[in-house]
Amino acid sequence: MLKGFKDFLMRGNVIDLAVAVIIGTAFTAIVTALVEKFINPLIAALGGADSPGLTTTLVEGNDKAVIDWGGIIGAVINFAVIAAIVYFLIVLPVQKIQERRRRGQEPGPAEPTDVELLAEIRDLLMQQQGRHQR
């Protein structure tokens, strides 16, 4: 059972999909930060605001007209850290395993032998005959 699970995980498309989901989630944080902390304040620049921290106030007195550079930089750093972790803990080890398999150092997923396939067909036929005889 564990070998089958390992073979499932070692298929390239499963790893690629997992990486895409993780990177997509991290990238969502960047997009959300840019929209909430940069685009929305530009649109709200018709008013004014004053905010402490790493911000730029576009219009005094309007809380929505503040660009929060700290939030944007934090989201970019968050994305870079998540991408690095995913790369070094998931992508790189899987690439190494696949490279070893190509060189023949580690066997790939086992294909069923002819005998195993024939035994499976025999068992299925016996099972079907048992149902029809009842």
N, CA, C and O atoms as CSV, one atom per row, in Angstrom:
chain,resi,resn,atom,element,x,y,z
A,1,MET,N,N,0.826,-1.190,0.000
A,1,MET,CA,C,0.000,0.000,0.000
A,1,MET,C,C,0.869,1.252,0.000
A,1,MET,O,O,0.582,2.201,-0.730
A,2,LEU,N,N,1.919,1.267,0.803
A,2,LEU,CA,C,2.792,2.432,0.854
A,2,LEU,C,C,3.545,2.626,-0.457
A,2,LEU,O,O,3.780,3.762,-0.870
A,3,LYS,N,N,3.929,1.528,-1.118
A,3,LYS,CA,C,4.625,1.643,-2.394
A,3,LYS,C,C,3.707,2.284,-3.431
A,3,LYS,O,O,4.139,3.141,-4.202
A,4,GLY,N,N,2.445,1.870,-3.448
A,4,GLY,CA,C,1.485,2.464,-4.371
A,4,GLY,C,C,1.297,3.947,-4.106
A,4,GLY,O,O,1.194,4.743,-5.039
A,5,PHE,N,N,1.254,4.318,-2.826
A,5,PHE,CA,C,1.123,5.736,-2.462
A,5,PHE,C,C,2.356,6.512,-2.915
A,5,PHE,O,O,2.238,7.626,-3.426
A,6,LYS,N,N,3.541,5.924,-2.729
A,6,LYS,CA,C,4.787,6.581,-3.163
A,6,LYS,C,C,4.788,6.754,-4.673
A,6,LYS,O,O,5.162,7.814,-5.177
A,7,ASP,N,N,4.369,5.716,-5.405
A,7,ASP,CA,C,4.309,5.805,-6.862
A,7,ASP,C,C,3.343,6.898,-7.305
A,7,ASP,O,O,3.616,7.629,-8.257
A,8,PHE,N,N,2.215,7.007,-6.610
A,8,PHE,CA,C,1.245,8.057,-6.911
A,8,PHE,C,C,1.854,9.441,-6.714
A,8,PHE,O,O,1.680,10.325,-7.553
A,9,LEU,N,N,2.563,9.626,-5.611
A,9,LEU,CA,C,3.161,10.923,-5.324
A,9,LEU,C,C,4.304,11.270,-6.268
A,9,LEU,O,O,4.552,12.446,-6.536
A,10,MET,N,N,4.994,10.270,-6.766
A,10,MET,CA,C,6.155,10.515,-7.614
A,10,MET,C,C,5.780,10.828,-9.059
A,10,MET,O,O,6.643,11.199,-9.855
A,11,ARG,N,N,4.520,10.683,-9.400
A,11,ARG,CA,C,4.109,11.093,-10.743
A,11,ARG,C,C,4.241,12.596,-10.810
A,11,ARG,O,O,3.789,13.297,-9.905
A,12,GLY,N,N,4.848,13.101,-11.857
A,12,GLY,CA,C,5.161,14.522,-11.986
A,12,GLY,C,C,3.963,15.439,-11.891
A,12,GLY,O,O,4.062,16.508,-11.287
A,13,ASN,N,N,2.825,15.057,-12.471
A,13,ASN,CA,C,1.690,15.968,-12.500
A,13,ASN,C,C,1.101,16.221,-11.115
A,13,ASN,O,O,0.543,17.294,-10.884
A,14,VAL,N,N,1.205,15.278,-10.194
A,14,VAL,CA,C,0.691,15.483,-8.837
A,14,VAL,C,C,1.522,16.547,-8.125
A,14,VAL,O,O,0.971,17.444,-7.487
A,15,ILE,N,N,2.836,16.447,-8.234
A,15,ILE,CA,C,3.728,17.422,-7.604
A,15,ILE,C,C,3.535,18.791,-8.244
A,15,ILE,O,O,3.464,19.800,-7.542
A,16,ASP,N,N,3.449,18.832,-9.580
A,16,ASP,CA,C,3.259,20.107,-10.270
A,16,ASP,C,C,1.969,20.784,-9.824
A,16,ASP,O,O,1.937,21.998,-9.621
A,17,LEU,N,N,0.917,20.002,-9.673
A,17,LEU,CA,C,-0.362,20.554,-9.238
A,17,LEU,C,C,-0.267,21.097,-7.817
A,17,LEU,O,O,-0.775,22.182,-7.533
A,18,ALA,N,N,0.372,20.359,-6.930
A,18,ALA,CA,C,0.526,20.820,-5.544
A,18,ALA,C,C,1.320,22.117,-5.489
A,18,ALA,O,O,0.958,23.038,-4.757
A,19,VAL,N,N,2.389,22.191,-6.252
A,19,VAL,CA,C,3.202,23.409,-6.284
A,19,VAL,C,C,2.382,24.570,-6.834
A,19,VAL,O,O,2.452,25.684,-6.315
A,20,ALA,N,N,1.610,24.312,-7.877
A,20,ALA,CA,C,0.794,25.378,-8.466
A,20,ALA,C,C,-0.226,25.917,-7.463
A,20,ALA,O,O,-0.443,27.127,-7.387
A,21,VAL,N,N,-0.842,25.037,-6.707
A,21,VAL,CA,C,-1.826,25.482,-5.710
A,21,VAL,C,C,-1.162,26.328,-4.628
A,21,VAL,O,O,-1.690,27.368,-4.235
A,22,ILE,N,N,-0.007,25.880,-4.149
A,22,ILE,CA,C,0.689,26.618,-3.086
A,22,ILE,C,C,1.163,27.975,-3.586
A,22,ILE,O,O,0.965,28.985,-2.911
A,23,ILE,N,N,1.786,28.011,-4.760
A,23,ILE,CA,C,2.264,29.274,-5.322
A,23,ILE,C,C,1.080,30.184,-5.635
A,23,ILE,O,O,1.153,31.394,-5.422
A,24,GLY,N,N,-0.002,29.612,-6.137
A,24,GLY,CA,C,-1.192,30.418,-6.418
A,24,GLY,C,C,-1.764,31.053,-5.164
A,24,GLY,O,O,-2.197,32.205,-5.188
A,25,THR,N,N,-1.767,30.307,-4.072
A,25,THR,CA,C,-2.251,30.849,-2.801
A,25,THR,C,C,-1.358,31.992,-2.321
A,25,THR,O,O,-1.845,33.024,-1.861
A,26,ALA,N,N,-0.043,31.792,-2.434
A,26,ALA,CA,C,0.887,32.843,-2.015
A,26,ALA,C,C,0.758,34.061,-2.919
A,26,ALA,O,O,0.813,35.193,-2.438
A,27,PHE,N,N,0.588,33.849,-4.217
A,27,PHE,CA,C,0.465,34.970,-5.140
A,27,PHE,C,C,-0.821,35.743,-4.883
A,27,PHE,O,O,-0.874,36.953,-5.102
A,28,THR,N,N,-1.857,35.051,-4.422
A,28,THR,CA,C,-3.107,35.726,-4.066
A,28,THR,C,C,-2.872,36.782,-2.997
A,28,THR,O,O,-3.484,37.849,-3.032
A,29,ALA,N,N,-1.988,36.490,-2.048
A,29,ALA,CA,C,-1.681,37.458,-0.996
A,29,ALA,C,C,-1.053,38.711,-1.585
A,29,ALA,O,O,-1.352,39.820,-1.140
A,30,ILE,N,N,-0.182,38.550,-2.584
A,30,ILE,CA,C,0.440,39.721,-3.223
A,30,ILE,C,C,-0.620,40.548,-3.942
A,30,ILE,O,O,-0.671,41.770,-3.800
A,31,VAL,N,N,-1.453,39.879,-4.706
A,31,VAL,CA,C,-2.491,40.588,-5.454
A,31,VAL,C,C,-3.448,41.305,-4.501
A,31,VAL,O,O,-3.803,42.461,-4.731
A,32,THR,N,N,-3.863,40.625,-3.439
A,32,THR,CA,C,-4.761,41.235,-2.458
A,32,THR,C,C,-4.123,42.465,-1.823
A,32,THR,O,O,-4.773,43.499,-1.670
A,33,ALA,N,N,-2.855,42.349,-1.455
A,33,ALA,CA,C,-2.161,43.487,-0.842
A,33,ALA,C,C,-2.047,44.652,-1.818
A,33,ALA,O,O,-2.281,45.801,-1.445
A,34,LEU,N,N,-1.691,44.362,-3.058
A,34,LEU,CA,C,-1.574,45.449,-4.040
A,34,LEU,C,C,-2.911,46.149,-4.266
A,34,LEU,O,O,-2.972,47.373,-4.388
A,35,VAL,N,N,-3.968,45.362,-4.318
A,35,VAL,CA,C,-5.283,45.971,-4.531
A,35,VAL,C,C,-5.722,46.771,-3.311
A,35,VAL,O,O,-6.142,47.921,-3.434
A,36,GLU,N,N,-5.623,46.151,-2.118
A,36,GLU,CA,C,-6.099,46.821,-0.911
A,36,GLU,C,C,-5.209,47.980,-0.467
A,36,GLU,O,O,-5.700,48.985,0.047
A,37,LYS,N,N,-3.913,47.836,-0.664
A,37,LYS,CA,C,-2.978,48.822,-0.118
A,37,LYS,C,C,-2.458,49.817,-1.142
A,37,LYS,O,O,-1.839,50.810,-0.760
A,38,PHE,N,N,-2.691,49.583,-2.446
A,38,PHE,CA,C,-2.178,50.506,-3.451
A,38,PHE,C,C,-3.275,51.012,-4.389
A,38,PHE,O,O,-3.463,52.221,-4.530
A,39,ILE,N,N,-3.988,50.105,-5.020
A,39,ILE,CA,C,-5.015,50.495,-5.985
A,39,ILE,C,C,-6.183,51.201,-5.306
A,39,ILE,O,O,-6.602,52.274,-5.740
A,40,ASN,N,N,-6.714,50.592,-4.230
A,40,ASN,CA,C,-7.836,51.215,-3.521
A,40,ASN,C,C,-7.489,52.611,-3.003
A,40,ASN,O,O,-8.312,53.516,-3.142
A,41,PRO,N,N,-6.307,52.830,-2.411
A,41,PRO,CA,C,-5.969,54.194,-1.992
A,41,PRO,C,C,-5.862,55.175,-3.157
A,41,PRO,O,O,-6.224,56.343,-3.011
A,42,LEU,N,N,-5.372,54.722,-4.305
A,42,LEU,CA,C,-5.311,55.619,-5.463
A,42,LEU,C,C,-6.717,56.038,-5.895
A,42,LEU,O,O,-6.967,57.196,-6.229
A,43,ILE,N,N,-7.612,55.073,-5.879
A,43,ILE,CA,C,-8.994,55.384,-6.248
A,43,ILE,C,C,-9.631,56.300,-5.209
A,43,ILE,O,O,-10.392,57.206,-5.547
A,44,ALA,N,N,-9.307,56.050,-3.927
A,44,ALA,CA,C,-9.888,56.851,-2.848
A,44,ALA,C,C,-9.174,58.182,-2.677
A,44,ALA,O,O,-9.485,58.922,-1.744
A,45,ALA,N,N,-8.227,58.510,-3.547
A,45,ALA,CA,C,-7.457,59.754,-3.422
A,45,ALA,C,C,-8.320,60.995,-3.596
A,45,ALA,O,O,-7.818,62.115,-3.497
A,46,LEU,N,N,-9.560,60.820,-3.843
A,46,LEU,CA,C,-10.458,61.969,-3.944
A,46,LEU,C,C,-10.705,62.589,-2.571
A,46,LEU,O,O,-11.231,63.697,-2.476
A,47,GLY,N,N,-10.323,61.872,-1.498
A,47,GLY,CA,C,-10.477,62.367,-0.127
A,47,GLY,C,C,-9.110,62.669,0.469
A,47,GLY,O,O,-8.288,63.324,-0.173
A,48,GLY,N,N,-8.845,62.187,1.728
A,48,GLY,CA,C,-7.555,62.420,2.376
A,48,GLY,C,C,-7.401,61.541,3.606
A,48,GLY,O,O,-8.398,61.033,4.119
A,49,ALA,N,N,-6.127,61.337,4.116
A,49,ALA,CA,C,-5.894,60.500,5.294
A,49,ALA,C,C,-4.515,60.751,5.889
A,49,ALA,O,O,-3.639,61.324,5.241
A,50,ASP,N,N,-4.331,60.304,7.159
A,50,ASP,CA,C,-3.036,60.362,7.827
A,50,ASP,C,C,-2.866,59.055,8.580
A,50,ASP,O,O,-3.690,58.725,9.433
A,51,SER,N,N,-1.788,58.288,8.277
A,51,SER,CA,C,-1.600,56.978,8.878
A,51,SER,C,C,-0.143,56.803,9.293
A,51,SER,O,O,0.756,57.174,8.538
A,52,PRO,N,N,0.117,56.230,10.509
A,52,PRO,CA,C,1.499,56.012,10.935
A,52,PRO,C,C,2.117,54.802,10.215
A,52,PRO,O,O,1.399,54.005,9.612
A,53,GLY,N,N,3.422,54.673,10.280
A,53,GLY,CA,C,4.121,53.523,9.701
A,53,GLY,C,C,4.630,53.828,8.308
A,53,GLY,O,O,4.710,54.984,7.893
A,54,LEU,N,N,4.974,52.761,7.591
A,54,LEU,CA,C,5.514,52.883,6.246
A,54,LEU,C,C,4.365,53.055,5.258
A,54,LEU,O,O,3.978,52.117,4.560
A,55,THR,N,N,3.831,54.266,5.215
A,55,THR,CA,C,2.688,54.569,4.361
A,55,THR,C,C,2.909,55.890,3.651
A,55,THR,O,O,3.738,56.709,4.049
A,56,THR,N,N,2.148,56.068,2.599
A,56,THR,CA,C,2.127,57.351,1.905
A,56,THR,C,C,0.688,57.820,1.902
A,56,THR,O,O,-0.204,57.123,1.418
A,57,THR,N,N,0.469,58.997,2.440
A,57,THR,CA,C,-0.873,59.570,2.472
A,57,THR,C,C,-1.062,60.385,1.202
A,57,THR,O,O,-0.328,61.340,0.949
A,58,LEU,N,N,-2.041,60.003,0.418
A,58,LEU,CA,C,-2.299,60.705,-0.835
A,58,LEU,C,C,-3.145,61.950,-0.602
A,58,LEU,O,O,-2.911,62.999,-1.202
A,59,VAL,N,N,-4.135,61.815,0.281
A,59,VAL,CA,C,-5.015,62.940,0.578
A,59,VAL,C,C,-5.257,62.950,2.085
A,59,VAL,O,O,-5.691,61.943,2.644
A,60,GLU,N,N,-4.989,64.045,2.734
A,60,GLU,CA,C,-5.166,64.172,4.181
A,60,GLU,C,C,-6.642,64.000,4.558
A,60,GLU,O,O,-7.532,64.520,3.886
A,61,GLY,N,N,-6.884,63.253,5.658
A,61,GLY,CA,C,-8.228,63.111,6.200
A,61,GLY,C,C,-9.029,61.949,5.618
A,61,GLY,O,O,-10.162,61.729,6.046
A,62,ASN,N,N,-8.496,61.209,4.676
A,62,ASN,CA,C,-9.211,60.080,4.087
A,62,ASN,C,C,-8.399,58.810,4.358
A,62,ASN,O,O,-7.311,58.627,3.813
A,63,ASP,N,N,-8.950,57.931,5.214
A,63,ASP,CA,C,-8.248,56.700,5.583
A,63,ASP,C,C,-8.027,55.759,4.395
A,63,ASP,O,O,-7.107,54.941,4.418
A,64,LYS,N,N,-8.846,55.866,3.383
A,64,LYS,CA,C,-8.723,54.986,2.218
A,64,LYS,C,C,-7.679,55.483,1.227
A,64,LYS,O,O,-7.322,54.748,0.307
A,65,ALA,N,N,-7.182,56.694,1.381
A,65,ALA,CA,C,-6.201,57.266,0.452
A,65,ALA,C,C,-4.790,57.165,1.013
A,65,ALA,O,O,-4.014,58.119,0.948
A,66,VAL,N,N,-4.461,55.982,1.573
A,66,VAL,CA,C,-3.141,55.741,2.148
A,66,VAL,C,C,-2.554,54.500,1.478
A,66,VAL,O,O,-3.177,53.439,1.458
A,67,ILE,N,N,-1.354,54.649,0.934
A,67,ILE,CA,C,-0.659,53.491,0.376
A,67,ILE,C,C,0.164,52.889,1.501
A,67,ILE,O,O,1.049,53.543,2.053
A,68,ASP,N,N,-0.130,51.636,1.839
A,68,ASP,CA,C,0.563,50.936,2.922
A,68,ASP,C,C,1.711,50.126,2.324
A,68,ASP,O,O,1.545,48.956,1.980
A,69,TRP,N,N,2.877,50.763,2.205
A,69,TRP,CA,C,4.045,50.114,1.612
A,69,TRP,C,C,4.498,48.917,2.449
A,69,TRP,O,O,4.976,47.920,1.908
A,70,GLY,N,N,4.351,49.017,3.727
A,70,GLY,CA,C,4.729,47.907,4.611
A,70,GLY,C,C,3.925,46.656,4.322
A,70,GLY,O,O,4.477,45.556,4.310
A,71,GLY,N,N,2.630,46.805,4.089
A,71,GLY,CA,C,1.770,45.665,3.767
A,71,GLY,C,C,2.147,45.031,2.440
A,71,GLY,O,O,2.150,43.807,2.309
A,72,ILE,N,N,2.468,45.866,1.454
A,72,ILE,CA,C,2.852,45.357,0.134
A,72,ILE,C,C,4.193,44.628,0.224
A,72,ILE,O,O,4.334,43.519,-0.292
A,73,ILE,N,N,5.162,45.241,0.870
A,73,ILE,CA,C,6.482,44.624,1.016
A,73,ILE,C,C,6.366,43.316,1.803
A,73,ILE,O,O,7.019,42.328,1.470
A,74,GLY,N,N,5.539,43.315,2.840
A,74,GLY,CA,C,5.319,42.097,3.622
A,74,GLY,C,C,4.733,40.977,2.787
A,74,GLY,O,O,5.141,39.825,2.933
A,75,ALA,N,N,3.777,41.290,1.907
A,75,ALA,CA,C,3.173,40.274,1.047
A,75,ALA,C,C,4.194,39.724,0.051
A,75,ALA,O,O,4.214,38.522,-0.214
A,76,VAL,N,N,5.040,40.596,-0.501
A,76,VAL,CA,C,6.066,40.141,-1.447
A,76,VAL,C,C,7.071,39.239,-0.731
A,76,VAL,O,O,7.464,38.201,-1.264
A,77,ILE,N,N,7.484,39.628,0.466
A,77,ILE,CA,C,8.419,38.803,1.248
A,77,ILE,C,C,7.767,37.462,1.594
A,77,ILE,O,O,8.412,36.416,1.516
A,78,ASN,N,N,6.500,37.496,1.971
A,78,ASN,CA,C,5.759,36.269,2.279
A,78,ASN,C,C,5.738,35.335,1.071
A,78,ASN,O,O,5.982,34.135,1.204
A,79,PHE,N,N,5.449,35.883,-0.095
A,79,PHE,CA,C,5.439,35.090,-1.318
A,79,PHE,C,C,6.818,34.483,-1.595
A,79,PHE,O,O,6.924,33.297,-1.906
A,80,ALA,N,N,7.869,35.295,-1.484
A,80,ALA,CA,C,9.229,34.809,-1.760
A,80,ALA,C,C,9.625,33.693,-0.795
A,80,ALA,O,O,10.244,32.710,-1.203
A,81,VAL,N,N,9.272,33.841,0.475
A,81,VAL,CA,C,9.607,32.814,1.466
A,81,VAL,C,C,8.850,31.521,1.169
A,81,VAL,O,O,9.444,30.443,1.201
A,82,ILE,N,N,7.550,31.610,0.882
A,82,ILE,CA,C,6.752,30.426,0.581
A,82,ILE,C,C,7.267,29.747,-0.686
A,82,ILE,O,O,7.388,28.523,-0.730
A,83,ALA,N,N,7.573,30.548,-1.726
A,83,ALA,CA,C,8.089,29.972,-2.968
A,83,ALA,C,C,9.419,29.269,-2.728
A,83,ALA,O,O,9.648,28.193,-3.281
A,84,ALA,N,N,10.302,29.852,-1.918
A,84,ALA,CA,C,11.593,29.226,-1.624
A,84,ALA,C,C,11.411,27.927,-0.849
A,84,ALA,O,O,12.076,26.931,-1.133
A,85,ILE,N,N,10.516,27.937,0.123
A,85,ILE,CA,C,10.267,26.729,0.912
A,85,ILE,C,C,9.714,25.616,0.025
A,85,ILE,O,O,10.165,24.474,0.105
A,86,VAL,N,N,8.744,25.947,-0.815
A,86,VAL,CA,C,8.162,24.950,-1.720
A,86,VAL,C,C,9.234,24.405,-2.661
A,86,VAL,O,O,9.291,23.200,-2.907
A,87,TYR,N,N,10.079,25.284,-3.183
A,87,TYR,CA,C,11.102,24.849,-4.115
A,87,TYR,C,C,12.112,23.915,-3.439
A,87,TYR,O,O,12.418,22.841,-3.957
A,88,PHE,N,N,12.623,24.334,-2.284
A,88,PHE,CA,C,13.688,23.568,-1.646
A,88,PHE,C,C,13.187,22.317,-0.916
A,88,PHE,O,O,13.943,21.358,-0.763
A,89,LEU,N,N,11.932,22.307,-0.465
A,89,LEU,CA,C,11.427,21.150,0.264
A,89,LEU,C,C,10.582,20.200,-0.573
A,89,LEU,O,O,10.387,19.050,-0.180
A,90,ILE,N,N,10.074,20.656,-1.726
A,90,ILE,CA,C,9.234,19.795,-2.556
A,90,ILE,C,C,9.835,19.613,-3.952
A,90,ILE,O,O,10.125,18.489,-4.361
A,91,VAL,N,N,10.019,20.708,-4.677
A,91,VAL,CA,C,10.417,20.619,-6.077
A,91,VAL,C,C,11.810,20.021,-6.233
A,91,VAL,O,O,11.987,19.072,-6.997
A,92,LEU,N,N,12.790,20.549,-5.534
A,92,LEU,CA,C,14.168,20.087,-5.672
A,92,LEU,C,C,14.332,18.606,-5.310
A,92,LEU,O,O,14.950,17.869,-6.078
A,93,PRO,N,N,13.797,18.139,-4.161
A,93,PRO,CA,C,13.920,16.700,-3.864
A,93,PRO,C,C,13.245,15.808,-4.906
A,93,PRO,O,O,13.780,14.753,-5.246
A,94,VAL,N,N,12.097,16.206,-5.410
A,94,VAL,CA,C,11.409,15.396,-6.425
A,94,VAL,C,C,12.225,15.372,-7.717
A,94,VAL,O,O,12.309,14.337,-8.377
A,95,GLN,N,N,12.824,16.506,-8.080
A,95,GLN,CA,C,13.674,16.536,-9.271
A,95,GLN,C,C,14.872,15.605,-9.109
A,95,GLN,O,O,15.262,14.922,-10.056
A,96,LYS,N,N,15.450,15.576,-7.919
A,96,LYS,CA,C,16.596,14.690,-7.662
A,96,LYS,C,C,16.176,13.220,-7.800
A,96,LYS,O,O,16.898,12.420,-8.394
A,97,ILE,N,N,15.013,12.871,-7.253
A,97,ILE,CA,C,14.524,11.492,-7.346
A,97,ILE,C,C,14.272,11.121,-8.808
A,97,ILE,O,O,14.648,10.034,-9.246
A,98,GLN,N,N,13.645,12.011,-9.555
A,98,GLN,CA,C,13.378,11.739,-10.958
A,98,GLN,C,C,14.672,11.627,-11.758
A,98,GLN,O,O,14.760,10.818,-12.681
A,99,GLU,N,N,15.672,12.430,-11.412
A,99,GLU,CA,C,16.968,12.351,-12.083
A,99,GLU,C,C,17.636,11.003,-11.807
A,99,GLU,O,O,18.203,10.394,-12.715
A,100,ARG,N,N,17.571,10.535,-10.552
A,100,ARG,CA,C,18.128,9.225,-10.205
A,100,ARG,C,C,17.415,8.108,-10.951
A,100,ARG,O,O,18.046,7.145,-11.386
A,101,ARG,N,N,16.119,8.236,-11.097
A,101,ARG,CA,C,15.356,7.219,-11.827
A,101,ARG,C,C,15.783,7.176,-13.287
A,101,ARG,O,O,15.913,6.098,-13.867
A,102,ARG,N,N,16.005,8.356,-13.887
A,102,ARG,CA,C,16.431,8.393,-15.284
A,102,ARG,C,C,17.796,7.745,-15.452
A,102,ARG,O,O,18.060,7.115,-16.476
A,103,ARG,N,N,18.661,7.891,-14.463
A,103,ARG,CA,C,19.986,7.274,-14.520
A,103,ARG,C,C,19.946,5.809,-14.111
A,103,ARG,O,O,20.953,5.110,-14.232
A,104,GLY,N,N,18.818,5.337,-13.636
A,104,GLY,CA,C,18.672,3.938,-13.267
A,104,GLY,C,C,19.100,3.627,-11.848
A,104,GLY,O,O,19.235,2.455,-11.497
A,105,GLN,N,N,19.319,4.637,-11.020
A,105,GLN,CA,C,19.738,4.399,-9.641
A,105,GLN,C,C,18.578,3.999,-8.749
A,105,GLN,O,O,18.768,3.293,-7.759
A,106,GLU,N,N,17.407,4.433,-9.086
A,106,GLU,CA,C,16.232,4.120,-8.265
A,106,GLU,C,C,15.126,3.643,-9.193
A,106,GLU,O,O,14.842,4.306,-10.191
A,107,PRO,N,N,14.503,2.526,-8.898
A,107,PRO,CA,C,13.467,2.015,-9.802
A,107,PRO,C,C,12.238,2.914,-9.791
A,107,PRO,O,O,11.879,3.495,-8.767
A,108,GLY,N,N,11.607,3.013,-10.946
A,108,GLY,CA,C,10.389,3.790,-11.066
A,108,GLY,C,C,9.186,3.004,-10.577
A,108,GLY,O,O,9.337,1.941,-9.975
A,109,PRO,N,N,8.005,3.518,-10.831
A,109,PRO,CA,C,6.806,2.797,-10.427
A,109,PRO,C,C,6.759,1.432,-11.115
A,109,PRO,O,O,7.015,1.321,-12.314
A,110,ALA,N,N,6.435,0.414,-10.354
A,110,ALA,CA,C,6.433,-0.955,-10.874
A,110,ALA,C,C,5.206,-1.182,-11.751
A,110,ALA,O,O,4.079,-0.879,-11.358
A,111,GLU,N,N,5.444,-1.718,-12.937
A,111,GLU,CA,C,4.360,-2.097,-13.837
A,111,GLU,C,C,3.965,-3.533,-13.501
A,111,GLU,O,O,4.828,-4.345,-13.169
A,112,PRO,N,N,2.676,-3.857,-13.580
A,112,PRO,CA,C,2.280,-5.243,-13.294
A,112,PRO,C,C,2.831,-6.186,-14.364
A,112,PRO,O,O,2.900,-5.839,-15.543
A,113,THR,N,N,3.214,-7.368,-13.934
A,113,THR,CA,C,3.733,-8.373,-14.870
A,113,THR,C,C,2.569,-9.022,-15.596
A,113,THR,O,O,1.409,-8.851,-15.219
A,114,ASP,N,N,2.896,-9.776,-16.654
A,114,ASP,CA,C,1.870,-10.491,-17.406
A,114,ASP,C,C,1.142,-11.491,-16.515
A,114,ASP,O,O,-0.075,-11.648,-16.611
A,115,VAL,N,N,1.892,-12.161,-15.652
A,115,VAL,CA,C,1.294,-13.156,-14.755
A,115,VAL,C,C,0.309,-12.473,-13.803
A,115,VAL,O,O,-0.776,-12.997,-13.553
A,116,GLU,N,N,0.686,-11.310,-13.275
A,116,GLU,CA,C,-0.210,-10.582,-12.364
A,116,GLU,C,C,-1.481,-10.144,-13.091
A,116,GLU,O,O,-2.579,-10.241,-12.543
A,117,LEU,N,N,-1.330,-9.662,-14.323
A,117,LEU,CA,C,-2.509,-9.242,-15.098
A,117,LEU,C,C,-3.427,-10.425,-15.399
A,117,LEU,O,O,-4.648,-10.322,-15.284
A,118,LEU,N,N,-2.823,-11.549,-15.787
A,118,LEU,CA,C,-3.631,-12.733,-16.074
A,118,LEU,C,C,-4.337,-13.242,-14.818
A,118,LEU,O,O,-5.489,-13.670,-14.885
A,119,ALA,N,N,-3.657,-13.197,-13.681
A,119,ALA,CA,C,-4.271,-13.628,-12.424
A,119,ALA,C,C,-5.437,-12.708,-12.069
A,119,ALA,O,O,-6.469,-13.168,-11.581
A,120,GLU,N,N,-5.273,-11.426,-12.312
A,120,GLU,CA,C,-6.348,-10.473,-12.020
A,120,GLU,C,C,-7.552,-10.735,-12.932
A,120,GLU,O,O,-8.696,-10.703,-12.478
A,121,ILE,N,N,-7.288,-10.993,-14.218
A,121,ILE,CA,C,-8.371,-11.296,-15.153
A,121,ILE,C,C,-9.083,-12.587,-14.730
A,121,ILE,O,O,-10.312,-12.649,-14.741
A,122,ARG,N,N,-8.309,-13.619,-14.356
A,122,ARG,CA,C,-8.878,-14.887,-13.895
A,122,ARG,C,C,-9.797,-14.660,-12.696
A,122,ARG,O,O,-10.914,-15.174,-12.647
A,123,ASP,N,N,-9.301,-13.874,-11.722
A,123,ASP,CA,C,-10.097,-13.617,-10.522
A,123,ASP,C,C,-11.390,-12.887,-10.857
A,123,ASP,O,O,-12.442,-13.194,-10.297
A,124,LEU,N,N,-11.315,-11.917,-11.773
A,124,LEU,CA,C,-12.518,-11.182,-12.181
A,124,LEU,C,C,-13.509,-12.105,-12.882
A,124,LEU,O,O,-14.712,-12.027,-12.636
A,125,LEU,N,N,-13.009,-12.981,-13.757
A,125,LEU,CA,C,-13.897,-13.920,-14.445
A,125,LEU,C,C,-14.561,-14.878,-13.463
A,125,LEU,O,O,-15.753,-15.166,-13.573
A,126,MET,N,N,-13.777,-15.370,-12.497
A,126,MET,CA,C,-14.348,-16.268,-11.486
A,126,MET,C,C,-15.404,-15.540,-10.658
A,126,MET,O,O,-16.436,-16.111,-10.305
A,127,GLN,N,N,-15.136,-14.304,-10.362
A,127,GLN,CA,C,-16.076,-13.508,-9.571
A,127,GLN,C,C,-17.374,-13.298,-10.354
A,127,GLN,O,O,-18.460,-13.398,-9.784
A,128,GLN,N,N,-17.271,-13.009,-11.659
A,128,GLN,CA,C,-18.449,-12.810,-12.484
A,128,GLN,C,C,-19.247,-14.105,-12.630
A,128,GLN,O,O,-20.477,-14.079,-12.591
A,129,GLN,N,N,-18.573,-15.215,-12.795
A,129,GLN,CA,C,-19.265,-16.506,-12.929
A,129,GLN,C,C,-19.982,-16.853,-11.634
A,129,GLN,O,O,-21.076,-17.416,-11.666
A,130,GLY,N,N,-19.404,-16.537,-10.537
A,130,GLY,CA,C,-20.026,-16.803,-9.246
A,130,GLY,C,C,-21.317,-16.019,-9.079
A,130,GLY,O,O,-22.265,-16.518,-8.473
A,131,ARG,N,N,-21.371,-14.826,-9.595
A,131,ARG,CA,C,-22.587,-14.002,-9.493
A,131,ARG,C,C,-23.681,-14.538,-10.401
A,131,ARG,O,O,-24.853,-14.506,-10.026
A,132,HIS,N,N,-23.322,-15.043,-11.617
A,132,HIS,CA,C,-24.323,-15.529,-12.557
A,132,HIS,C,C,-24.903,-16.870,-12.121
A,132,HIS,O,O,-26.029,-17.199,-12.494
A,133,GLN,N,N,-24.165,-17.642,-11.348
A,133,GLN,CA,C,-24.646,-18.966,-10.938
A,133,GLN,C,C,-25.629,-18.863,-9.795
A,133,GLN,O,O,-26.394,-19.803,-9.579
A,134,ARG,N,N,-25.648,-17.809,-9.078
A,134,ARG,CA,C,-26.566,-17.680,-7.921
A,134,ARG,C,C,-27.976,-17.514,-8.312
A,134,ARG,O,O,-28.846,-17.395,-7.449
